[in-house]
Amino acid sequence: MVARSCLNLLDLVSGDTLNFPRTPRSLPRVMTDPVIMSDGDVKESNDDDLSFFSSEHHRKIIIVSNSLPLNAKRDKISGKWCFSYDEDSIFWQLKDGLSPDADVVYVGSLKVDVDANEQEKVSLQLLEEFNCVPTFIPSDLYKQFHDGFCKQQLWPLFHYMMPVYPGNRHFDRSQWQAYVSANKIFADKVMEVLNPEDDYVWVHDYHLMVLPTFLRKRCSRVRLGFFLHSPFPSSEVYKTLPVRGEILKALLNADLVGFHTFDYARHFLSCCRRMLGLEHESKRGYIGLEYFGRTIFIKILPAGIHMGRLQSTLDHPSSSNKVREIHQQFKGKKLIVGVDDMDLFKGISLKFLAIEQLLQQYPEWQGELILIQILNPPSSSDKDVEDAKEDAYITAKRINERFGLEGYEPIIIIDCHVPFYEKAAYYALAECCIVNAVRDGLNLVPYRYTVCRQGSSKLDEALEIASDFPRVSALVVSEFIGCSPSLSGAIRVNPWDIDAVAEALNLAITMPDGEKQLRHEKHYRYVSSHDVAYWARSFEQDLVFSCKDHYSNRCWGIGFGLNFRILSLSPSFRRLSIDHIVPAYERCSCRAIFLDYDGTVVPEASIVKAPSPEVISVLNNLCSDVNNTVFIVSGRGKTSLSEWFDQCENLGIAAEHGYFIRWGKHTSWQMSHADTDFAWQKIAEPVMRSYMEATDGSSVETKESALVWHYRDADPDFGSWQAMELLDHLENVLANEPVVVKKGQHIIEVKPQGITKGSVAQEVLSSLTKKGKSPDFVLCIGDDRSDEDMFESILAEPYSANSFSAPQIFACTVGQKPSKARYYLDDTVDVMTLLEGLGAASGPKSRCSTETPFEKREVCFENDV
């Protein structure tokens, strides 16, 4: 399958293009045409492009991560590379939860450097033997990408280390370019093994956050999921990142974006709202973001552990031997275990200070309690990490000198590689496990501790306990780690509050065994049922659901560089062009035209809300045609609309969504619901005003038929929150009143039942039909939710029942977005251009109809209310 040339996004990133050496010759491609097609992706085939996977016709799930789940070493005798799966890698473990009928392929980097002349041979070996595709990022590029942008920019920021912190490095544009370059290399490798018609791609973590844009650019319908394993910071922190917009937009090129906790997802959604103006909705348990016609779903589910791997470790003789050894070594002591990576955010020194406070406050634990602190090797050698490690050692030494006795130290640091079976032995014997991180992603240590405390038959034999012996455990976890919400039986602490952590440790140790057992059983049920296979299976199922409409819509690629995105629209939804509508306009002899006002004729963001002279001129030109009935249907009040359109004698106006209607300047206003009881306003207005006072930037508008609470100028998050509260409040207090409470664009509106723009269209068209002038051309243009009522009305009603042919109906929304309309225009400029074209095509300007001019004209403008 031959790939057509496509735009290199790297070349469009600001700054000089980096000249890094190319990766070795590509593997044979297995992909359909990556170019964006409007009428469905073209399917091509080429017998010469068969690959390792193509002959089997299996669906593939492509796992893309910074590192491949492989161990690699060179044989000292033969000099050949030897590879094996890294069974501790979550990326290898998750395959157990994926569909058995799918091939799992891994794309990522090796943890060792392979000489350039060996890379092609190693690539073929890894593909054939391990289903792995190595990226072989050049070492200088990888250093800037991983050690630079990932570790110096993204990782600190995502853990709430602001750029103004002492020692923190300023934003380096060259590191950002290296990040984009590396992501492009990953994209190249994914495309070598991707068949977009069948395969799914699952991208992992912050190293590859712009990869979705590269993949979406090359294949508009790629089935793409992304999961972030680190925290996602609040919008106040995230917005300090100079490339915040590029990364957000790149993530929105995925179909499904996953997070460990609701807090992380909430922060992401808040960033999308504040920086991109996107609102999310929750439907039947799914959270979705509408983005240029596509729905990006949000997945919230923490990863789990591999139960089989852990159970096999517990049953291994090495674990039993180590358990006996540790049990004998610390016989009679209370053990607390901590296992942490050595980095800035694990709170290790804070943990030691809590132990000091515990021993000071409860002297009975002196000589009896020991903290075993296992330090995993640091992932980087930054000075900040070395300083944190030095501080931890100094703190531990001071505490040991203060409370230590002969043959006893309250804090034991194990600072070397500890095999997993040895960690499992410490977990199994510890009375309590503490995870005290000040900020962390998921952190699986509490899960592993829980399973190890459940034990196994082999460990029971080693400890000489009965198989039915009650299992107990105690967890003290920071409220700032990802697994904290999942462990409802754990004692949650603020790691910065030393006294509270000390109290929590004492509570965990002295807690009655009955309560420890109940908490343990609750945790074990969750951990054993929500393992890594469950997590992977759930993500795959949601990814399939998220991609179900890929081939039902038409797709266009728009935007340049990292601003690229896909516009996805229904096949029946297309741009309304002058060339398409003018012939129909000219053929018809009785036309009805309905126009919204705010956001349709006048830009929504315009400070001056009155129509411009150009708008008045265009409307007068349309109204002067005797075959036209032009109406403006708006949510605005009749007073302002009358003043603004005083120069349009033949223009019909429907104010307040149709509560007031007039057919021309010289006709009187008619009320559509003259007998409406407005007693409900005395209930609703005080409620709205109380929310106005509590929400800075909001206001209350009092109309003759409705009350409207505006929050466009309020804080986006707080305004949306208050709007939902107000909506619920008003629905409750007005439940027995003849009104409807609706949420619009930055408004909450209360109005009498039956007053909609759709009813305006029905009334006008029905009136024309009764007079023997059934419209054979209907045009309706609007941009708001309330305009959808008009679209639905004109598309559903058979207004031309007495005609020999069906009327020409054009329902058109402003903006490319999901709508009941079948056409769209991009903005108000497009609207005015279209109306000018229709005016130029209008027929005689004299009147020859038996009706009054006001009975023949209809224009509809609507406020964005």
Secondary structure, DSSP 8 states (H G I E B T S, - for coil): --------HHHHSSS--------S----------S--TTS------GGG--TTTTTT-EEEEEEEEE-SEEEEE-TTT--EEEEE-TT-HHHHGGGGS-TTEEEEEEEE-SS---GGGHHHHHHHHHHHH-EEE----HHHHIIIIIIIIIIIIHHHHTT--TTSTT-----HHHHHHHHHHHHHHHHHHHHH--TTT-EEEEESGGGTTHHHHHHHH-TT-EEEEE--S----HHHHTTSTTHHHHHHHHTTSSEEEESSHHHHHHHHHHHHHHH---EEEETTEEEEEETTEEEEEEE------HHHHHHHHHSHHHHHHHHHHHHHTTT-EEEEEEEESSTTS-HHHHHHHHHHHHHH-GGGTTTEEEEEEEE--S---HHHHHHHHHHHHHHHHHHHHH-BTTB-SEEEE-S---HHHHHHHHHH-SEEEE--SS-S---HHHHHHHHHH--HHHHHHHT--TTS-----EEEETTSTTGGG-TTSEEE-TT-HHHHHHHHHHHHHS-HHHHHHHHHHHHHHHHHS-HHHHHHHHHHHHHHHTTTTTTSEEEEESSGGG-EEEEE-TT-EE--HHHHHHHHHH-SSEEEEE--BTTTB-TT-S--S--HHHHHHHHHHHTSTTEEEEEE-SS-HHHHHHHTTT-TT-EEEEGGGTEEESSTTS--EETTTT---TTHHHHHHHHHHHHHHSTT-EEEE-SS-EEEE-TTS-HHHHHHHHHHHHHHHHHHTTTSSEEEEEETTEEEEEETT--HHHHHHHHHHHHHHTT---SEEEEEE-SHHHHHHHHHHHHS-TTTTSSS--EEEEEEESSS--S-SEEESSHHHHHHHHHHHHHT----S---SS-GGGS--B------
